[in-house]
Amino acid sequence: MSKLKKILIKTKRQIFSEIAGNNPSIFEGEGFDFMELREYTYGDDVRKIDWNVTARMQKPFIKLFKEERELNIVIISLLGGSVHFGQKRFKQELIAETAALLAFSAVKNGDVFSSYIYTDKVEAFTKPTKNIHAVSSTVSDILEFQALGKALDLKNFYKTMFERIKRKSIIFVLGDFFGDFDFKYLAKKHEVIAVMTRDQLEEHPVALGSINLIDPSTLQGALMQIDQKSIDKYIKTLHDKDSQLFKHFRKNRVAFTKLYTDEDPFVKMSKLFLRR
């Protein structure tokens, strides 16, 4: 069975199964109209309790809403050469599976989704749609993309997406997030969610001695000495950069999670949505 078919079967089952259907909605939008007040009954969402009315009536009441408009979900896969790496599977495959979960979730909720593949330019684009068949082409584009030799242009990325995504959206940015990211302006216009895809070996490398390494973004090789001293320096540098990145996310209200290639993304993504 092909990787594409395996991913589609697995993620569709996870999203549309009875168990997944009992979970809170993945996409909670801001566009709601107030309908009415109703006395609280067991099982209602306590977050919907109107405390002012409850205090006056001396018993709990909840507010009921109706959706005013559908959500616009945008999935952006940053496929620089570094995603062509992984011990059990490549990060590129993990990104494809995560994109499938997001796309199926949008379809299930009756929302519109679109998808971009970006490097130093837009490499592929799936037009906004509610069609479940578009999930397959979206995931196929990610899996089949030749990431080796591709470098990210992050400055152009922000400008391009700010100009192209007109409607207020929930934007999921999928990538390994090695680089200097700045979502300040994009996050003012949209809700941005960063999904970091990493391999455990990238964060906890092992000593290999003298080895010829190839930069997957430039395909240039270099002889390097990977001993414990260089590993310790690398881990500290990566930790410091990630700490600054997380600080930036929190400052700009960018939700984020980290997925590893040996994990099931459905579990982590479900936890992320429950925190939203």
C-alpha positions in Angstrom: 0.0 0.0 0.0 1.4 3.4 -0.9 2.3 6.0 1.7 -0.4 8.3 0.4 -3.1 5.7 0.8 -1.9 4.7 4.3 -1.9 8.3 5.5 -5.4 9.0 4.0 -7.0 5.9 5.5 -5.4 6.4 8.9 -6.2 10.1 9.3 -9.7 9.9 7.9 -10.5 7.1 10.4 -9.1 9.2 13.2 -11.1 12.3 12.3 -14.4 10.7 11.3 -14.5 7.9 13.8 -17.1 7.9 16.6 -14.4 8.5 19.2 -12.9 11.5 17.3 -16.5 12.8 16.8 -17.0 13.0 20.5 -14.0 15.3 20.9 -14.5 19.1 21.1 -14.4 20.8 17.7 -10.9 21.3 16.4 -11.7 24.7 14.9 -13.5 27.1 17.3 -14.3 30.3 15.3 -15.0 33.8 16.4 -18.0 34.4 14.2 -21.0 33.5 16.3 -24.4 35.2 16.9 -26.1 35.1 20.2 -29.4 33.2 20.1 -30.9 32.7 23.6 -30.4 31.9 27.3 -31.2 28.5 28.6 -31.1 27.0 32.1 -28.0 24.9 32.6 -28.4 21.1 32.4 -25.9 18.4 33.3 -23.4 17.9 30.4 -23.5 21.5 29.1 -20.2 23.3 28.5 -19.5 25.3 31.7 -17.6 27.9 29.6 -21.0 29.0 28.2 -22.4 29.9 31.6 -23.6 33.6 31.7 -22.5 34.5 35.3 -24.3 37.8 35.4 -27.7 36.1 34.7 -26.8 33.2 36.9 -26.1 35.6 39.8 -29.5 37.4 39.3 -31.5 34.2 38.9 -29.7 32.2 41.6 -29.4 29.3 39.3 -27.0 28.7 36.3 -28.0 29.8 32.8 -25.9 29.3 29.6 -25.8 31.3 26.4 -26.6 29.6 23.1 -25.0 30.7 19.9 -25.3 29.9 16.2 -22.4 30.1 13.8 -22.4 33.2 11.7 -19.9 32.1 9.1 -17.6 29.2 8.2 -14.0 29.3 9.1 -11.2 29.7 6.6 -8.4 27.1 7.3 -5.0 27.6 5.6 -2.3 24.9 5.8 1.2 26.0 4.9 3.9 23.4 4.6 7.5 24.8 4.7 9.4 22.3 2.7 13.0 23.3 2.7 15.7 20.6 2.2 15.9 19.9 6.0 12.5 18.1 6.0 14.2 15.3 4.0 15.4 13.8 7.2 14.3 11.3 9.8 15.2 8.0 11.5 11.8 6.1 11.2 10.3 8.4 8.6 11.1 11.7 7.0 9.8 14.9 8.6 8.2 15.6 5.2 5.9 12.5 5.7 5.0 13.7 9.2 4.0 17.1 7.7 1.9 15.3 5.1 0.1 13.3 7.8 -0.5 16.4 9.9 -1.8 18.3 6.9 -4.2 15.4 6.2 -5.6 15.6 9.8 -6.2 19.3 9.4 -7.8 19.1 6.0 -10.1 16.2 7.1 -11.0 18.2 10.2 -12.0 21.2 8.2 -14.1 19.1 5.9 -15.8 17.4 8.8 -16.7 20.8 10.4 -18.0 22.2 7.1 -15.2 24.7 6.9 -13.1 25.8 3.9 -9.5 24.8 3.7 -6.7 25.7 1.3 -3.0 24.5 1.2 0.3 26.0 0.3 3.8 24.5 -0.2 6.4 27.2 0.3 10.2 27.3 -0.1 11.5 30.6 -1.4 8.2 30.9 -3.3 4.8 29.3 -3.5 5.5 25.9 -5.0 2.0 24.5 -4.9 -1.5 25.7 -4.0 -4.8 24.0 -3.3 -7.7 26.5 -3.8 -10.1 27.0 -0.9 -12.6 24.1 -0.9 -14.8 22.0 1.2 -14.4 19.0 -1.1 -13.1 15.9 0.7 -11.4 14.7 -2.5 -9.1 17.7 -2.3 -7.5 16.2 0.8 -5.8 13.5 -1.4 -4.3 16.0 -3.8 -3.1 18.2 -0.9 -1.3 15.3 0.8 0.0 13.9 -2.5 1.6 17.3 -3.3 3.5 17.3 0.0 4.7 13.7 -0.2 5.9 14.0 -3.8 7.6 17.4 -3.5 11.3 17.3 -4.1 12.6 19.2 -1.0 16.3 18.4 -1.4 18.2 21.5 -2.6 15.4 23.8 -1.6 16.0 26.7 0.8 13.5 28.8 2.6 13.1 32.6 2.1 11.3 33.6 5.3 11.2 37.4 4.5 9.4 36.7 1.3 7.2 34.2 3.0 5.6 36.7 5.4 5.1 39.2 2.6 3.6 36.7 0.2 1.2 35.2 2.7 0.1 38.5 4.1 -0.8 39.7 0.6 -2.4 36.4 -0.6 -4.5 35.5 2.4 -7.1 38.2 2.3 -9.8 36.8 4.6 -9.3 36.4 8.3 -8.1 32.8 8.7 -6.7 30.1 11.0 -3.2 29.5 9.5 -1.3 26.4 10.4 2.4 26.6 9.5 4.0 23.2 9.3 7.8 22.9 9.3 10.9 22.1 11.4 11.4 25.8 12.3 15.1 26.0 11.9 15.6 29.7 11.1 14.6 33.1 12.3 10.8 33.4 12.3 8.7 36.5 12.8 4.9 36.2 12.9 4.3 39.6 14.3 2.3 41.1 11.5 0.8 37.9 10.2 -0.5 37.1 13.7 -2.2 40.5 13.9 -4.3 39.7 10.9 -4.9 36.0 11.4 -4.8 33.3 14.1 -1.4 31.6 13.5 -0.6 28.1 14.8 3.0 26.8 14.5 3.4 23.0 14.2 7.1 22.1 14.6 8.2 18.8 13.1 11.4 17.4 14.4 13.4 14.2 14.6 14.8 13.2 18.0 18.3 12.8 16.5 18.3 16.5 15.5 17.9 17.5 19.1 20.0 14.7 20.6 22.7 13.9 18.2 25.4 11.2 18.8 29.1 11.4 18.4 30.1 10.1 14.9 33.7 11.3 14.7 34.9 12.7 11.4 32.1 12.6 8.8 31.2 14.2 5.5 27.9 16.0 5.9 25.7 17.4 3.1 23.6 20.5 3.6 20.1 19.4 2.4 19.2 22.9 1.4 22.3 23.7 -0.8 23.5 20.1 -1.4 27.0 21.3 -0.5 29.2 18.9 1.5 31.7 19.5 4.2 34.0 17.3 6.4 33.0 17.8 10.0 34.2 16.5 13.4 31.2 15.4 15.5 32.5 14.8 19.0 30.9 15.4 22.4 32.3 18.9 22.7 30.7 20.0 19.3 27.5 18.2 20.3 27.2 20.0 23.6 27.7 23.3 21.8 25.1 22.5 19.1 22.5 21.4 21.7 23.0 24.6 23.7 22.7 26.8 20.5 19.6 24.9 19.5 18.0 25.2 22.9 18.7 29.0 23.0 17.2 29.5 19.6 14.1 27.4 20.4 13.7 29.3 23.7 13.7 32.6 21.8 11.3 31.2 19.2 8.8 30.0 22.0 9.1 33.5 23.6 8.2 35.1 20.3 5.2 32.7 19.8 3.8 33.6 23.3 4.4 37.3 22.8 2.4 37.3 19.5 -0.2 34.8 20.7 0.9 32.1 18.3 -0.2 28.7 19.5 2.4 26.0 18.9 3.3 22.3 19.4 6.2 20.1 18.6 5.8 16.8 16.8 8.5 14.1 16.4 8.8 11.7 13.6 8.3 8.7 15.9 5.0 10.1 17.2 1.4 10.0 16.1 0.4 13.6 15.3 -3.3 13.0 16.1 -2.5 12.8 19.8 -0.5 16.0 20.0 -2.8 17.9 17.7 -5.9 16.9 19.8 -4.2 18.2 23.0 -3.3 21.5 21.2 -6.9 22.1 20.1 -8.2 21.4 23.6 -6.0 24.2 24.9 -7.3 26.7 22.4 
